[in-house]
Amino acid sequence: MIRASQQRQVGKLFSRLRALHLPAGDYVVFGSGPLVVRGIIEASGDLDVVCRKAAWDAVCALAPPKKVAPWSVELVSFDQDRLTFGRSWAIGEVDPDLLIDTAEIIDGLPFAQLEHVLGYKKLSRRPKDLAHLEAYRAWLSGGPDLSVP
């Protein structure tokens, strides 16, 4: 079960993202966010957002992008790196347009389809991603619902 402090933290991140009033159809929540909002994993404490066009321009107007090693991607971060925006994804062959165009709207925000998130996590194979894949398998078989109200 998600702890109350985690619920508040992820709720604040979702609220912060909504407050930016980014143009619909130009961004999507990716990374662990789609698993968190569906109750598959506990809140991770940060939110990764893939942007294009006007959404990218909007976040760049608020803070300058920074190049991040070792992947050489440009990111814009807010709230002590808890809310991060990029135009691409550093790991794997991720098509930002596909992620954005096939997003599922949940509570007014666009979230990447699980198939895309799981594909990236399978490729990444970091310890946390392997744990997320295991949590997904448990969720499919009727495991606990950790969704954020």
Sequence and secondary structure as in RCSB ss.txt:
>XXXX:A:sequence
MIRASQQRQVGKLFSRLRALHLPAGDYVVFGSGPLVVRGIIEASGDLDVVCRKAAWDAVCALAPPKKVAPWSVEL
VSFDQDRLTFGRSWAIGEVDPDLLIDTAEIIDGLPFAQLEHVLGYKKLSRRPKDLAHLEAYRAWLSGGPDLSVP
>XXXX:A:secstr
   HHHHHHHHHHHHHHHHTT  TTSEEEETTHHHHHTTSS   S EEEEE HHHHHHHHHHS  EEETTTTEEE
EEETTTTEEEESS SSS   HHHHHHT EEETTEEE  HHHHHHHHHHH  HHHHHHHHHHHHHHTT       
